[in-house]
Amino acid sequence: MVFKMKKTKIAFAICGSFCNMENSISELKKLVKKYDILPIISFNVAKMDTRFGTAAETRKKIESICSKKIIDSIEGAEPIGPKNMADALVVCPCTGNTLAKIVNAITDTPVTMAVKSMLRIQRPILICFASNDGLGASAQNLAKARNTKNIFFVPMAKDDPINKPNSLVADFSKLSENLESILE
Ligand SMILES: Cc1cc2nc3c(=O)[nH]c(=O)nc-3n(C[C@H](O)[C@H](O)[C@H](O)COP(=O)(O)O)c2cc1C
């Protein structure tokens, strides 16, 4: 008899840090080889066409990589925790906006609903942060989130200290190894 190991289920939530969309999608391509991925997008990713691509293009890419329909509503994200739909949640990229909502218990997007739903059952959340105000207005939110049980961060650094002294961006290439360690 051949036993097939069930793949670990990872919910992968994408926020509107559009300049990092390609980085996020590259990491998603790697993770999908190893994990069963459940893709989630924020309302802004679902609707905004930017100089980095249209909302429709982004949706098509993600759905074709994951071979799954994207969760793009609050009611779609609500059962992720209670119905045991994911072992861990990755938020990649996480905007300053979404982080601010997470640490202030504001649940008005599919991504913030997914976070709340996973925290409810004490599952780990890995945040890949990117924001021009990481060391500015968002710094207090980063500190709060760092001090919250079950929330972890991919290491981040200043991406342009001269022109954007408050900007912080995660090292996306470290996502996969960080995910492995939080799953352990
Ligand atoms: C082209 C473009 C790039 C953006 N890049 C970022 C970013 O890297 N980080 C960030 O925090 N916000 C960024 N924003 C702003 C967010 O999209 C905005 O705060 C939005 O409300 C985020 O919604 P969400 O967190 O629900 O996805 C960008 C906006 C645009 C139009």
The ligand as an SDF file (V2000), in Angstrom:
LIG
                    3D

 31 33  0  0  0  0  0  0  0  0999 V2000
    1.8940   51.7990   -6.8340 C   0  0  0  0  0  0  0  0  0  0  0  0
    1.6370   51.7140   -5.3580 C   0  0  0  0  0  0  0  0  0  0  0  0
    2.5860   51.1290   -4.5400 C   0  0  0  0  0  0  0  0  0  0  0  0
    2.3660   51.0350   -3.1550 C   0  0  0  0  0  0  0  0  0  0  0  0
    3.3240   50.4440   -2.3760 N   0  0  0  0  0  0  0  0  0  0  0  0
    3.1140   50.3420   -1.0600 C   0  0  0  0  0  0  0  0  0  0  0  0
    4.0830   49.6920   -0.2380 C   0  0  0  0  0  0  0  0  0  0  0  0
    5.1200   49.1810   -0.6990 O   0  0  0  0  0  0  0  0  0  0  0  0
    3.8360   49.5960    1.0840 N   0  0  0  0  0  0  0  0  0  0  0  0
    2.7060   50.1060    1.6570 C   0  0  0  0  0  0  0  0  0  0  0  0
    2.5460   50.0000    2.8770 O   0  0  0  0  0  0  0  0  0  0  0  0
    1.7580   50.7140    0.8910 N   0  0  0  0  0  0  0  0  0  0  0  0
    1.9400   50.8350   -0.4390 C   0  0  0  0  0  0  0  0  0  0  0  0
    0.9770   51.4440   -1.2130 N   0  0  0  0  0  0  0  0  0  0  0  0
   -0.2380   51.9770   -0.5710 C   0  0  0  0  0  0  0  0  0  0  0  0
   -1.2670   50.8750   -0.3410 C   0  0  0  0  0  0  0  0  0  0  0  0
   -1.6480   50.2820   -1.5720 O   0  0  0  0  0  0  0  0  0  0  0  0
   -2.4990   51.4780    0.3520 C   0  0  0  0  0  0  0  0  0  0  0  0
   -2.1260   51.8530    1.6770 O   0  0  0  0  0  0  0  0  0  0  0  0
   -3.6660   50.5380    0.4000 C   0  0  0  0  0  0  0  0  0  0  0  0
   -4.6990   51.1350    1.1740 O   0  0  0  0  0  0  0  0  0  0  0  0
   -3.2880   49.1880    0.9860 C   0  0  0  0  0  0  0  0  0  0  0  0
   -4.4290   48.3790    1.1410 O   0  0  0  0  0  0  0  0  0  0  0  0
   -4.2720   46.8810    1.7090 P   0  0  0  0  0  0  0  0  0  0  0  0
   -3.3410   46.9460    2.8700 O   0  0  0  0  0  0  0  0  0  0  0  0
   -5.6670   46.5190    2.1550 O   0  0  0  0  0  0  0  0  0  0  0  0
   -3.8150   46.0410    0.5850 O   0  0  0  0  0  0  0  0  0  0  0  0
    1.1720   51.5440   -2.5930 C   0  0  0  0  0  0  0  0  0  0  0  0
    0.2070   52.1130   -3.4340 C   0  0  0  0  0  0  0  0  0  0  0  0
    0.4380   52.1900   -4.7940 C   0  0  0  0  0  0  0  0  0  0  0  0
   -0.6380   52.7960   -5.6750 C   0  0  0  0  0  0  0  0  0  0  0  0
  1  2  1  0
  2  3  1  0
  2 30  2  0
  3  4  2  0
  4  5  1  0
  4 28  1  0
  5  6  2  0
  6  7  1  0
  6 13  1  0
  7  8  2  0
  7  9  1  0
  9 10  1  0
 10 11  2  0
 10 12  1  0
 12 13  2  0
 13 14  1  0
 14 15  1  0
 14 28  1  0
 15 16  1  0
 16 17  1  0
 16 18  1  0
 18 19  1  0
 18 20  1  0
 20 21  1  0
 20 22  1  0
 22 23  1  0
 23 24  1  0
 24 25  2  0
 24 26  1  0
 24 27  1  0
 28 29  2  0
 29 30  1  0
 30 31  1  0
M  END
$$$$
